[in-house]
Amino acid sequence: MTFALRELSQLECSDVFEQSRFGHLACSKDNQPYVVPIYFAYEGGIAYSFAMPGQKIDWMRGNDKVCLQVEKHSPNNSWTSVVAQGRYEEFPDTDQWKQERLHAWSLLQRFSDWWEIGALKPHEMPVQNASPHVFFGIVLKDISGRMVVPD
């Protein structure tokens, strides 16, 4: 069997993000890349997500230029991959960001396991008076994608 590679249109790339909820987020600090899996909900050019404080959040606060990649695989060995360059935007737990934070939560909570990757830590977190949860969006900019299908 032979395969053909083709570029996806901007609309097709956007559709892939709308149909996806799991991807790989890349950020960097001091010329060192860091890639992590995330769950997200996509709407209006923004991938909404959630995390606990840690390396990913620290790095994105220091350098808001990030990249989000999603992929789909099919049983016939075809695949689709979409990559978007973007900008990290945090939705702090303040009155100014309340609506955006609630919107992110409303989109994410549609999925029963939306919180798992963002809330799990390999070590116990200290009990705090305020919620340490960080809601954020990746404002997607330059989006491109490719698809491989049987010829």
N, C-alpha and C positions, 0 to 999 in steps of 0.2 A: 504494500500500500504506500502511495506517495502522499505527501502533504503540501499544502500551499499556505504561505504566510501572507497576511494582509493587514494593513493599517486600519484602525477603527476610526470612525468619524467622532467628532466631539459629542454628538448626541448618543452614539453607541457607548462611548466611554462613560458618559453621565448615567446611562441606563445600567451599566455594570455596577457603578457605585450605588445606585438606588436598590439594586437587587442583592447587594452584598451587606454583610454586617460584621465580617471578620477581615482584618488586613494586617499589614506590617507597617509600623510607623518608624521612620528613621529620623534621628536628630543628631546633632554633633556639638562637640565642645573641644576647643583647642585642636582642631584638625583631626579629631578622633570620632568616627561614626559610632552610632549605637542604634540597634534595630530591635524592636519589641513587638509582640503580637498585641492587638487591641480589638475589642468589640466597638462598633460605632453604629450610629444611625445617620443616614445621609438625607439632607433636605436643603434645597436652595443653594447648592454650591458649598455647603458646610458639612463636614463630618463631625458629628457631636460624639463626645466620649467622656469617660470618667476614670479617675485613678486616685490612688492614695499618694501622699507625698513620697518622693523617692528620686532616684537618679533621672528618670525620664522627665519628670516635672521640673527638676532643678535645671537640667540642660536646656529644656525648651524655654524656661523663663530667661535664661541667659542668651539664647539664640533662637529667635522665633521662626527661623527658616527650617521647615521640615518637609518630609516626603511621606506620602501614604501610597502603599501598593496593595492591590487586591488581585485575586486570580480565581479562575473557575477551571475545573477539569471535567472532561466528559469521558464516558466509558470507551469511546472509539479513539482514544489517545489525542483528541483535540484539546486545545486549551485557549484561554483568554487571559491576558494580563493587562492591567491598567495601572499607570503610575501618575501621581499628581504631585507637583511641587506645591507647597502651600505655606501658610503662616499660622502659627500657634496663637490662639486667643483664649485667655483664661476667663472664666465666669466666676469671680469671687462671690462669697456669701455676704453680699452687701445689698443695700436697697437699690443702688444704681444698676446692678447686674441681676436683680431678682427675676425679672421676666425671662431673660435669656437662659438663666440657670433652670428655671421651671420648664421652659421649652425643651431644653436638652434632656431633662429628666423625663418629660412626657413622651419624647420620642424613644428614648432608651428603654423605658420600662415596658414597652410593648413586647419585649423579649424576656423570657423567664430567667435567663442566665446572663443578662446584660452586665451585671456587677462583678462577675466572678474574676476575670483577669484583673480588673482595676482595683478590687478590694482585697485580694489575697496577697499576703506577704509571707516570705519564708521564716519570719520571726514575729513574735508577738509585739503588737503596737501598744504603747502606754495609753491608759485611759485619759481622755482629755475632756475639758468642759465644752468645747465647741467641736463641731464636726470637722474632721481633717479632710473630708472628701473634696476632691478637686474636679469640677466639671469644666470641660474645655471644648473648643471647636478648632478644627483644622479648616481654615478658609482656603479652599482649593483654587489654584490658579492654573498654571500650565499643565494640562491633562493630555496624556497620549496613551494609546493602547495598541496592542497587536493580538491577532487571533491566528491560530494554526488549525486548519480543518483538512479532512481528507480531500484529496484532489479528485 
